[in-house]
Amino acid sequence: MNPKKKVIKVVFKIVLVLILLEVGLRIGGAAHRMYQDRHYSDDFRGDEVVVMVVGDSIPYEGGEDAWPKQLDTMLNEKSHELEFKVVNKAIAGATSSDVVSKLPEHLEKYEPDIVVSMMGIMDKGEYVPAGPFKGKATSILQKIRIYRFITFVFSRDDDVEISKEPMDPIEAKLISNAENNPDNINYRLNLGSFYFFKKRYREAEQVYKEVLEDYPDLSIVHEYLWGIYVVGKKHKQADEILDKLSSVDSDDDNNYVSISWMHYLIRRYEEAEAFATKALELNPQNERAYLHLGLISRNQGNFDRAESMFQEVIIINPENSYALFELGLLYHTNNMTEEANDMFSKMLALAEENITDPDVYITMGQDNYYNLRFKESELAFKRGIALDPDNYRAYQAMAIFYFNRHQIPDQEVMLLKALSLNPDSPGALGPLGLLYSEEGMHDKAIPVLERGLKHYTDMDGLKRLAMAYKQMNRSDDAYNTLVRLLEEDSSPERIWEYSEIAYYWLTHGEEERAQDMFDKFEDYNLGNAIKLYNSVGQRYQEKGLVEEAKRYFERAKEISKDFRLPAVQENYLKLYSIVEDREIKLFAVQYPTLDVRDLESFFVGDENIVFVDNNGNFERALATHDYYDIFEDRNHGTWGHGTALGNSIIAEAVADTILAAQD
């Protein structure tokens, strides 16, 4: 036979086999879906359908307006036959690996009929091409079952176990105590405090929220949760908690003292004073209420009233170390050395130890703090100051304690006292500048940061100074500061810094320099390039330059379509494998404005998954509403965290899709 004809014959046979395989995969997939749909539909004839939502901040945040919360309401309003219960197990800031690692535990506990996932936006890593072709070729190829089957087989990791780093022994003990003593609330609160101390705020929040499921009226847990929101700058959630606590009448004076303290920490001195006064109306002997009034008066510069309030505490309890220290510090600050030494001596006389070296107390304070003994830590630091009131390093150590405890007003007092003793101390100038910057007091931050940066170079200080200059409309100073920063540390992870410099060039006629930066980012790391384009777009958006902003958002979106993070696909495959093994229906939800086909391309196409699109619905909403009616921020370029309205759009899409799947 002619060799050419042989080749043609072989090719023909291969094509025929591929066609038959394609038909077989499609028929088999359809049959599999029909069987499973009938199986799942039969399961949903019980009294209650449990829907469990897993994911990151997008489903997690929003409180009563979070989209899983609204989903629960919508499903039960729209369904005439079934009763739904939605359990939200999303985790703020979670990566797809975090979601999958927690999934078996959640499935065991809640036994859901449906799992709804929204994850991947928090993942980091190297972007890779979404496929060997781009554009229309990719779309056509990904519709072919054989191609998708092959990519599925070679990309799938059958081992669904998630490797974990060794657990901190203290954490392990706290978790064990909480699990083995479920009725002892203190063990659970200790675990939350540990996470808060370690700055693992989302885990602390999760612990406190789970406690509130069992004890919804426990005010101390609301206070802890409020602290997490304050630290995380979730002002809406923090204000909701504080307003709720403040509006409840109580016959417990200590409740009012706690509310007074919360207002004090965020410098709402008028409200803090009002609640401390309420506490004293109920109990004229409440030491903490007088102490709060003394601190408020001290911070307002009212020496006489502060002195009077601290003295009231000492009259009630002559051994109150906190009042003795604060009164001694008040006297020392006002150059009343004899009176200060008298108060400090009385405080030190109460100590069990006979220590004469202030550095020993400072070391004790640090040791106690790292072992979660916060009261003992604070007293040790204060005793160190009482031993040597002119030691500026002791005040700096006390300031670090207050910083870690997020007692910002007290941190400021300690840093100012340290600077009064050593005006050029970097250990006080840097933290004070950062404090003022964090508090939005940019006019105060600039001179402090400038002084500090004359003595040492600090990356965070330079960034804060640039931010302060920006807020004060000193764009040239901000630009020069950022150039200095990047000369010291040119890491491509410094997206904000690079985006500010690019924006400066773009608005000062240096488009070529900006484009050169964009090109380098695209060559180096596409993930960072996407962030850079989005950040520049946000900068234009801040100035109301919508068309210019859109240009950069669209470029970020264009790159995202052609490239993906491998970890997200791998974890979606693991998630599907876990729920499929338990015969649970999976609904995979795409983020707002993004193309659902990107999510679909992770799979072969015959899996029992229902995909939820949030592109068209948000495009329609954005055409008739202002952007910030729908989203609270632009954290992800064309979209961000949802408002109540934005979350309702997601909830409705998910509810309609779930109900349609049951018909």
Secondary structure, 3 states (H helix, E strand, C coil): CCHHHHHHHHHHHHHHHHHHHHHHHHHHHHHHHHHHHHHHHHHCCCCCEEEEEEECHHHHCCHHHCHHHHHHHHHHHHCCCCCEEEEECCCCCCCHHHHHHHHHHHHHHHCCCEEEEECCCCCCCCCEECCCCCHHHHHHHCCCHHHHHHHHHHHCCCCCCCCCCCCCHHHHHHHHHHHHCCCCHHHHHHHHHHHHHCCCHHHHHHHHHHHHHHCCCCHHHHHHHHHHHHHCCCHHHHHHHHHHHHCCCCCCHHHHHHHHHHHHHCCCHHHHHHHHHHHHHHCCCCHHHHHHHHHHHHHCCCHHHHHHHHHHHHHHCCCCHHHHHHHHHHHHHCCCHHHHHHHHHHHHHCCCCCCCCHHHHHHHHHHHHHCCCHHHHHHHHHHHHHHCCCCHHHHHHHHHHHHHCCCHHHHHHHHHHHHHHCCCCHHHHHHHHHHHHHCCCHHHHHHHHHHHHHHCCCHHHHHHHHHHHHHCCCHHHHHHHHHHHHHHCCCCCCHHHHHHHHHHHHCCCCHHHHHHHHHHHHHHCHHHHHHHHHHHHHHHHHCCCHHHHHHHHHHHHHHHHHEECHHHHHHHHHHHHHHHHCCCEEEEECCCCCCHHHHHCCCCCCCCEEEECCCHHHHHHHHHCCHHHHECCCCCCCCCCECHHHHHHHHHHHHHHHHHHHC
